[in-house]
Amino acid sequence: MKQPIIDAHIHLDMYSEESRREIMQDLERYHIDGLISVSNHTASAQMNLKLARQDKRIKPAVGFHPEQELPDDHQLERIFKLIDEHKEEMVAIGEVGLPYYSRKKDPSLSLTPYIEMLERFIRLAVKLDKPIILHAIYEDANIACDLLEKHSVRKVHFHWFKSSPAMIRRLIENRYSISVTPDCLYEAEIQQLIEQYPLELMMVETDGPWPFEGEFKNERTHPKMIHESITKISEIKSLPLDEVYKQLYQNTVDFF
């Protein structure tokens, strides 16, 4: 049984033109109603905005991915200018956050300028009344939550979230949304998160073209994989599959 789904977090601009064309051709076949396509930087955002004009099922978000070298002042201002010029076309600020994996590779990397940049994006999300899509996991989620609470942000999406039980409780108390990738089929940590997190605060995503293991090993990441994720969520939650489909779909529509 397959019902309509929305991929709540995909980097559509990072696929090859051929792969994008195949994915878009597949959407109806696999009951995929929409793609929230997040941006990594200015060029990425410009491509996502262009793709969204070509197909209304693509919903662009504009931001700066934190797992890369910081933009200089000119580059950052270009991103903020782009957001201001296209605020009516975009559905969210994102992907933004903190460089957890970069700091694991280089512990000397200063977090301060990334925190300052994230706060600027948070303030802009509040000003424009847009949802914000976050890359902030483990201990970084605590810093992000401090900033979100400081600015009273309500529509918050922690994509592919991973953290401590205490941090999970904090997100739930704040009514922040999370999204689950196809790694829920084989990662015990994500399965435990699904068990704990309220279904009404959950979405599903691929983070494509990021590749997966398990049954998806060596397979190009495709939004159709979300159907397997939903089946797993239904199993973990001990809820009817039909109910889980409908709730996750409505969560995503309401959020964006």
C-alpha positions, -999 to +999 in steps of 0.1 A: +000+000+000+016+033-011+000+066-003+012+102-012+045+113+004+066+144+005+104+143+007+110+169+035+147+173+028+166+166-005+195+184-023+179+181-057+205+205-072+233+181-064+220+154-086+231+152-122+207+166-148+199+131-160+192+119-125+170+149-117+150+143-149+145+106-140+134+115-104+109+141-116+095+116-142+091+090-113+072+113-089+037+104-100+045+067-103+058+066-067+031+088-053+056+116-044+037+149-042+066+172-034+103+177-027+116+203-002+149+211-019+174+227+004+204+248-006+241+246+003+252+281-008+243+309-033+248+289-065+229+260-050+200+282-040+199+298-075+196+263-090+169+253-066+149+284-074+153+277-111+142+241-107+111+252-087+100+275-115+102+246-139+081+222-117+057+233-089+063+201-070+098+214-061+097+236-030+130+255-025+147+265+007+176+289+008+205+288+033+242+280+038+252+244+048+275+246+078+298+217+068+319+238+046+343+268+048+327+299+061+316+324+035+333+358+035+312+389+042+304+395+005+293+359+000+271+359+030+255+392+020+247+377-014+228+349+003+208+372+025+201+394-005+189+363-025+166+354+004+151+389+005+146+389-033+130+355-034+112+352-001+078+347-018+092+317-038+109+299-010+092+278+017+120+279+043+154+290+054+177+261+051+199+242+053+217+261+081+232+250+113+265+241+129+296+221+116+296+190+138+314+167+113+339+194+103+349+198+139+353+161+143+379+162+115+395+195+127+390+201+165+408+234+161+379+248+140+363+278+158+326+274+164+320+310+172+316+324+137+293+296+128+271+303+158+270+340+147+260+331+112+233+307+124+218+334+147+216+357+117+197+331+098+174+325+128+167+362+131+159+363+094+135+333+097+116+352+124+115+384+104+102+367+073+080+343+093+096+313+075+103+278+089+140+270+095+157+237+085+186+228+108+217+207+105+225+205+143+231+171+159+244+157+192+259+185+214+254+211+186+216+208+190+219+223+225+235+254+211+209+257+183+181+253+208+195+281+230+194+304+199+159+292+188+145+298+223+162+332+226+144+343+194+111+324+201+112+304+169+083+281+165+086+263+131+118+244+135+129+213+115+159+194+128+167+172+098+182+137+102+183+144+140+206+125+164+213+134+200+211+124+236+178+114+254+179+148+273+182+167+240+154+147+224+132+156+254+141+192+250+131+192+213+098+175+221+090+200+249+096+228+224+074+211+198+102+211+172+099+188+142+124+161+131+127+141+100+138+105+094+159+091+066+160+056+051+188+047+076+159+040+100+158+006+084+191-005+099+203+021+125+193+012+160+199+048+172+173+061+147+149+034+155+151+044+192+145+080+182+114+070+163+101+051+193+105+081+215+094+110+192+057+119+188+045+110+153+028+144+150+062+161+151+078+138+125+085+140+088+104+118+064+133+127+041+161+112+019+188+139+022+196+127-013+219+123-031+235+111+002+238+073-001+225+047+022+235+012+034+215-019+041+190-028+013+198+005-004+236-001-006+250+009-040+216+023-050+211+060-061+191+077-034+156+083-046+125+097-028+107+064-034+128+050-006+106+070+018+079+043+014+102+018+031+109+044+059+072+048+066+067+011+067+094+009+093+080+038+113+046+021+113+062-011+126+082+007+154+052+027+165+028-002+163+004+020+143-016+012+112+004+020+081-025+041+066-026+063+097+012+068+097+012+078+060-016+103+066+000+118+097+035+123+082+020+138+050-001+162+069+028+171+092+048+181+062+021+201+045+013+220+077+050+227+084+059+241+050 
